[in-house]
């Protein structure tokens, strides 16, 4: 059944649903499904941890190879045939052949990328749920609240618990888009698509020096509003903002062209990916004027951060997988509150220890062909969590 309770503003309501408390066989069936999901998650953790170590070591090796082979260019305005096919380092200002336009709003800018971001004023639904047991039934109380906000994606109000009074338009009259310059250069060198993709430090474009482009469009701050009253927008109103990345020419309002540092392979007048002997690709771009050592240090730091992030994700996947696979023991004793709580704590400790040990062991296997001594050390460390857990068990239980 449902019980509704509206506030005076009709912007929130509460719904209470109830269902019979699931029986033992039903809970056991749900646990069996969770065990299958846990097994898949557990196996995926092994794959993630193992491949991550190989990727990290391969990337580090490729970066060291690149550092030993890179050739700094004396000039970015002349192309030397001696560097054909070699890994080169250069820094200079971005340049593009033509400015990017948005004729709908009378806007142009000399930049690598121009992004039009369109937002619509829409209803957004929030829900806050809690479950409790009452009279042998499981009840779920859900509070639905509604607010109007600017959103860059269309919010489908048909999925709302209550669409009446909170209906959104099904589409936007103006679409977002990103324009990219077809030809981007640093000096006499043309950047590859991969290098252009790395120019993604978007900044909002100030519209203070522009006029209203149409009679039905009003400029307010750094937005163009499709609204009768931008200060009090209605559902369905639009606002448009612009962002740019890679300023490629001197602008009286934005300043001088952005400087970037590039390390890539020279092929004629183009800068393209460099393939290392390890099978990786070196194609690097950073904002600013950086030395070769600074660039490769940043790349090593990025590789380290990615490696640890994937290790953490792998360990978490293994922990969740083991927890789901052992959940059946909790289900078997959930009729007895005290025993259930003790079993729950024990299962969490078991999952924590086993996940830590197996994660270390998997990482050591990944290092076996690259760093055998470190692999042996990690393999020995993988035993520590199990030994610590065993040492905390009373002697009688060990016997």
C-alpha positions, -999 to +999 in steps of 0.1 A: +000+000+000+010+036-004+006+065+020+010+100+007+017+131+027+021+163+008+035+196+021+017+228+013+041+237-015+035+203-032+073+200-037+077+169-016+058+139-005+063+106+014+055+072+001+054+041+024+055+006+008+054-027+027+060-063+018+061-095+038+094-103+055+112-127+032+114-163+043+145-184+049+144-200+014+139-167-003+168-151+015+189-181+007+181-178-030+190-141-030+223-150-013+231-176-039+227-149-066+250-127-047+276-155-045+276-157-083+281-119-086+308-122-059+326-149-078+327-128-110+339-097-090+366-119-073+379-132-107+379-097-122+400-085-093+427-110-102+427-098-138+428-061-129+456-065-104+477-087-126+474-067-158+479-034-139+514-044-127+525-053-162+510-021-176+528+000-149+562-016-155+558-014-192+549+023-190+578+030-167+602+012-191+588+031-221+593+064-203+629+056-194+635+046-231+619+079-242+640+100-218+672+083-232+663+090-269+645+123-269+661+152-289+654+188-279+649+210-309+669+241-314+641+259-332+604+253-337+603+274-369+626+252-390+623+215-398+655+195-397+657+163-418+682+149-393+654+144-367+631+126-391+615+096-372+632+106-339+615+115-306+617+153-303+610+178-275+598+213-283+579+241-266+561+271-281+529+290-286+498+274-301+486+286-335+456+278-357+448+289-392+413+301-386+392+313-356+363+292-344+328+306-348+294+302-333+273+322-357+241+317-337+255+339-310+279+361-330+309+347-312+344+339-325+377+331-309+412+321-320+415+288-300+420+251-305+386+242-290+353+261-284+326+245-264+290+257-263+273+245-231+235+246-230+216+242-197+178+240-192+159+250-161+142+217-150+126+199-122+150+174-104+137+147-081+156+136-050+147+106-028+157+096+006+147+061+018+149+041+050+137+006+058+123-008+091+105-038+103+070-035+117+044-062+125+064-088+107+066-067+075+095-049+059+084-013+053+102+012+032+096+049+037+107+071+008+107+109+009+106+125-026+115+161-029+116+183-060+137+213-069+142+234-100+178+236-112+199+243-143+209+210-159+230+204-190+212+171-197+175+166-202+160+152-170+132+127-179+103+136-156+084+104-167+107+085-143+095+107-114+074+092-087+050+121-093+052+138-126+021+160-122+033+195-114+070+185-121+070+180-159+100+188-179+103+194-217+115+163-236+143+181-255+163+213-257+157+238-285+195+246-286+221+219-285+256+218-269+286+212-291+323+214-292+342+229-322+378+218-328+403+235-351+413+212-380+449+224-380+468+231-348+505+240-349+534+248-326+558+268-348+561+249-381+550+216-366+514+203-370+500+184-339+484+150-343+449+143-333+461+126-301+481+157-291+451+180-298+429+157-277+452+165-247+444+202-250+414+200-226+420+227-200+387+245-206+381+280-193+348+299-193+347+327-219+337+361-206+307+376-226+309+410-210+321+427-242+294+411-264+259+424-273+227+404-272+227+384-304+189+382-308+158+400-296+147+369-276+181+363-261+194+383-231+230+385-218+234+382-181+269+379-167+287+352-187+255+336-200+230+341-228+195+335-215+165+323-236+141+335-209+115+363-204+130+370-170+165+355-164+163+365-127+131+344-123+135+316-148+107+291-156+110+254-164+121+251-200+142+283-201+177+279-215+210+295-207+241+292-228+278+296-218+310+292-237+343+276-229+376+276-247+408+255-245+442+263-261+442+300-269+460+301-302+464+339-309+467+371-291+433+384-278+427+419-264+405+404-236+421+370-230+458+377-234+486+360-254+485+326-270+490+296-247+524+279-246+526+241-246+554+215-244+553+185-267+573+153-269+564+132-300+579+117-331+588+140-360+574+129-393+580+156-419+563+187-405+540+166-382+543+155-346+529+119-343+530+090-318+563+074-310+562+036-305+587+022-280+603-012-280+580-021-250+549-016-272+538+016-256+532+050-272+549+082-263+528+112-273+530+139-246+516+174-243+516+197-212+507+233-208+536+257-202+573+256-211+588+225-195+622+209-197+626+172-208+633+161-173+602+179-159+579+163-185+591+128-179+589+133-141+553+143-145+546+112-166+562+090-140+541+106-113+510+101-133+519+065-139+524+059-102+491+075-093+472+054-119+490+023-106+480+028-070+444+038-080+440+005-099+456-015-071+431+000-046+403-008-071+415-044-074+418-049-037+383-034-032+368-057-059+384-087-042+371-077-008+336-072-021+337-105-040+348-125-010+322-107+012+294-117-013+307-153-016+307-158+022+274-140+028+256-173+029+271-180+064+255-148+076+221-158+061+222-192+079+224-176+113+204-144+108+176-157+130+199-153+160+209-116+166+239-122+188+254-150+167+246-130+135+265-100+146+295-121+156+295-140+123+292-107+104+323-093+122+342-125+116+333-126+079+344-090+074+378-097+091+382-129+070+374-110+037+399-082+047+427-106+055+422-129+024+417-099+000+450-083+013+469-115+010+457-125-024+461-089-037+498-089-026+503-124-041+487-114-074+509-083-076+540-103-069+531-127-098+528-097-120+563-086-111+578-121-114+592-116-149+603-080-144+615-078-108+619-113-093+634-102-060+606-077-054+581-104-064+596-128-038+594-101-011+557-093-019+549-130-019+563-133+016+544-102+027+512-117+014+514-142+043+515-115+069+477-107+070+469-144+075+495-148+102+483-117+120+447-130+119+458-164+131+478-150+160+447-133+173+428-166+176+429-181+211+452-212+215+423-235+222+405-226+189+438-231+170+440-266+184 
